[in-house]
Structures are given as C-alpha cells and as structure tokens.
Amino acid sequence: MFNQNKNHPLHHVVIVGGGFGGLYAAHHLRKAPVKVTLIDKRNFHLFQPLLYQVATGGLSPGDISSPLRAVVAPNKNTRVLMGEVTDVEPQQQQVILKDGELTYDTLIVATGVSHHYFGNDQWAQKAPGLKTIEDALEMRRRIFLAFEAAEKEADPEKRRAWLTFVIVGGGPTGVELAGAMAELAYTTLKHDFRHIDTSETKILLLEGMDRVLPPYQPELSTKAQASLEALGVTVQTKSLVTNIDDNTVTIRRRDRTEQVQAKTILWAAGMKASKMGKVISQATGAELDRAGRVIVKPDLSVPEHGNIFVIGDLANFPHQDENGKPLPGVAPVAMQEAKYVARLIEKQLRGETLPGFCYRDYGSLAVIGRHAAVVDLGFVKFAGFPAWLAWLFIHIFFLIEFDNKLLVLIQWGWNYFTRKRGARLITNQEVLPGQEVEDKNGQMPLKV
C-alpha cells in the first residue's frame, strides 16, 4: 500500500497510461513546477504502429518497446508506478489502484483502446487482434505455426486451409499486415520448405466499406489496393464477416454468403475504449460514445470536472468537425493533445488559460510492402517508393529511444538487402515432434 501526502507543496499531476498520450504529457511537463506520477500496468512504452512487424517476424518486441523508467529518467519531477487503476474518486481527488490509492490535483487519463468484435467477443480466441506485445507474439505464433503444419500435412485440402490467411479489416493495420504477410509468404519463406510451395499461400483481406483505407482519399485507397494485389493479396471490399467458427469464416458480400476455410484468422477491424472510459463515466457522469470513449470538452477536460483530462484514443473530441466527427485514433492526435494539456496546466497554475484544443493534421501514411506506401499530407498526395521512404524515416523519427531507432534502422536495412526476417520464432508452443495434441486456441491437432 502507498498513500500520497496531501500536503505536498507541489501541484500533483497523475497520468494514467504510458502510451503516446501519457508519455508525451509527462515529457511536456518535465520543466513545469509540478510533481508528476505516471501510472501504467506495464513497465514499458510500446510503439504500436510497428506491432505488425513483430507479428510477421520483421522485428523483435524489444525493438519497439522502451522501459518507462528509462524514458522519463531525465525528468527530475517525474516518477513511475507500475500498477492498475480501478476507480476514480473526483470528490476526494484520488485514483484507486489495486494496491493502494493516490491523491491528485490534476488527472490525465490516456489508456487507449482495445479490440472490438461488434458483439461477437467469442471470436477473440479464434481471431486475435493487434494492440499489445502479447497480441503480436500470438499472431506470430499462429502465422509461422501454420506454415509448419502445412509442411507436415499430406491432405491437399487441409494443407490449403493451413496456407489460407484471412485478415479482417482494411484500415491501416489490416493493409500493413496483409502487405507484410505477402512479402513473408512469397519472398522470405520461398526456399525454406521442402514439401510446400509458399507461393500457393492465399492472403485474403476483407473490408466492409467500399474501399481499403477508408479514412484516406479515394485515389490513395485505389493505389493501395493495386499495390496489395500486385503483391498477391486478394482484396474483397463490401465484405462483412458474419461468423467465425471451426476454422471457417462466413462472409456476406452484397447479396450472397460465402465460406472460406482458413486455419489462421487475424483481426484488424474495430476498436472499443479501455475500461477506464466506463470508470470515468461512472465517477463523473461524463457521456460516452458508442465505442466507450469519453466525450470531452474543447479543452479536453471532463464536463463539470475541470481538473480531469482525457486524451488520446480514449477521448472523443467532436469539436473540430462541423458534423461532430471525432478525431482519428492515431499517435499524432494523442501527442498534440498531450502537449496542449501540459501547456494548459502550466497556464492554469499562473491563473491564465488557453483557447480550446485544435488538432493540426500533418497527414496520414500507410506502408503496403517493399517500395510501396501511400502518403497524404493534405497539400500533396503520393504513393510508391517516395512514400515508402517517407514512411520509413517518419517511423524511425518517432521511435522513443535512440537505441531503438538504431536497432530498427539496422534491422530494416538487413531485411531490405537480404529479404530475410530474423525474428521468425514460434513461442509458447507446447507441441513436440511425435506428439498429437490440440492447440490451446482451438485449432486442429498437429500431427508429426
């Protein structure tokens, strides 16, 4: 148990969540006359935009993770607590943790989002999403285990099912995952097996809207789909998944229904707010949207509670769009919101204020594969090799620590010239040669 001294002379800012929003809020408060406590369930910051590369063996988890204590060590006014917040008491200005409580003067909540299966939570075990290191490692396990199982399978129909990969969701995550899967199957693994031809792999990308990358301009969506298809990915738009069961995906496409036999199904569609959204709502009366995000005021505070701020993916900020459309759940939004709230706290301590938050959209980008990406900077849109270079250097720039930047740059350079992926490890796998056991995630038994 620990309790914060309520008589501490410095204004105490408690930040819940060590993602982009929480970490950048702590960074921008590093010189402020405040005491900062950063709380997270994990002891590291995760660079989520590159999780798909861990899932496909291109990078290792440590390449895109940074220990929170090491990152904030230069901030002399900041401490890190590894813990889980279970409740908030606005009247007492306390956050309740599983192992204690903490008093705050200002609270910043930035706990992000998780997967959303649109009321079909039973699909989670059959089609893992991609939000955490564990998710990426589970995807990696399933992907490489599928090729290993296909190598041992004598039945052609069952072998085809092992070599069929269905990715649900054609947003940036789904597009990047599909492109990486295509490079893996058709290039990296091409000469690694003796009884299967990995070029026979089928990668099916499903999108419910009429085009992939719906938030992007139509011409970039068209180029992205063309690049995916050139890599060998089968793209199906206007396709809704209605059921996932027994290694079968049921798809409704326009007026007809079809079934696809696939042993590996990966989820990249939909999101819902972390449970902190509900906690904040119950504690403050704040309104939530359909995804469970907190609808915030123009200054990102919770209505009727000016010292509680919600930023990043957990916040629904509808004030900038004439139709009330919230800001996208991307890292630049969280980073700009963090900077704004940090500045606002400093202003308020001086008895001043700031105009409402305004997001500056510097553009969007998504990588599809080797030499293929799309970039929308607002004033200019482009695709192909220049877009791929822009994507590469922007992601290197925003990695948190220098050693991560260097390691990822070296790894990408090696992968580029050798076309190899060095982190192709199957972990958490209990099947040994000579055994026949059922996979714990419900897949068919493996026979050696």
Buried (B, 14 or more C-beta within 10 A) or exposed (E): EEEBEEEEEEBBBBBBBBBBBBBBBBBBBBEBEBBBBBBBEBEBBBBBBBBBBBBBBBBBBBBBBBBBBBBBEEBEBBBBBBBEBBBBEBEEBBBBBEEBBBBBBBBBBBBBBBBBBEEBEEBBEBBBBBBBBEBBBBBBBBBBBBBBBBBBBEEEEBBBBBBBBBBBBBBBBBBBBBBBBBBBBBBBBEEEEEEBEBEEBBBBBBBBBEBBBBBBBEEBBBBBBBBBEEBBBBBBBEBBBEBBEEBBBBBBBEEEEEEBBBBBBBBBBBBBBBEBBEBBBEBBEBEBEEBBBBBBBEBBBBBEBEBBBBBBBBBBBBBBEEEEEBBEBBBBBBBBBBBBBBBBBBEBBEEEEBEEBEBEBEBBBBBBBBBBBBBBEEEEBBBBEEBBEBBBEBBBEBBBBEEBBEBBBEBBEEBEEEEBBEBBEBEEBEBEEEEEEEBEEEBBEBBE
